């Protein structure tokens, strides 16, 4: 069974199925939509950070595991979105592909 580091690496840098390149105008539309989604993700991350801190204060320093896992998944999504935005990858992030 893979450890946490291997699981993370697989989600971030795992094999990508070859995809057909979009035209530049279509890519621009996707880039604008993804930029809006990244902005929403930043807000969600800020809220999750505040909630996690409050929970840690209440639980004497112990983080909420589900919230931590959510934060990891959100971070991976943002990284994949950034890879598409900067043309490091042709694979679009969720909702156009599986979330992993």
Secondary structure, DSSP 8 states (H G I E B T S, - for coil): ---HHHHHHHHHH----------HHHHHHHHHHHHHHHHHHHHHHHHHHHHHHHHHHHTTT---HHHHHHHHHHHHHHHHHHHHHTTS-S---TTSS---
